[in-house]
Amino acid sequence: MEKHVSYKTQGVCSKGIEFDIVDGVVHNVQFIGGCRGNTQGVARLAEGMEASELIKRLKGVECRGDNSCPNQFALAIEQNL
C-alpha cells in the first residue's frame, strides 16, 4: 500500500510535513518551514524507517511546551497508518 501525506502542523515552527508511507515504511519526508537544520536532520534519519518505529522514537519529543516538529511528525504518521 502506498500513501502520500500532506499534514498541517499545529503549534510548532514548521507549517507542514509531506511524506510517503509505502508498505509501512516512511519515504520522501519534507518539512515546510521550521528550523532548517533540525528538520532536514529528522527527515534524513526518518528515510526508510518503519512508521511504527518512528512513532515510538518521536512521539513526546518536546520543544515548545509539550510539542515539537518531531512530535507533530509522529502524530502525522500515526493518523495515516
Stockholm file with secondary structure:
# STOCKHOLM 1.0

chainA/1-81         MEKHVSYKTQGVCSKGIEFDIVDGVVHNVQFIGGCRGNTQGVARLAEGMEASELIKRLKGVECRGDNSCPNQFALAIEQNL
#=GR chainA/1-81 SS CEEEEEEECCSSSEEEEEEEEETTEEEEEEEEESCHHHHHHHHHHHTTCBHHHHHHHHTTCCSBTTBCHHHHHHHHHHHTC
#=GC SS_cons        CEEEEEEECCSSSEEEEEEEEETTEEEEEEEEESCHHHHHHHHHHHTTCBHHHHHHHHTTCCSBTTBCHHHHHHHHHHHTC
//
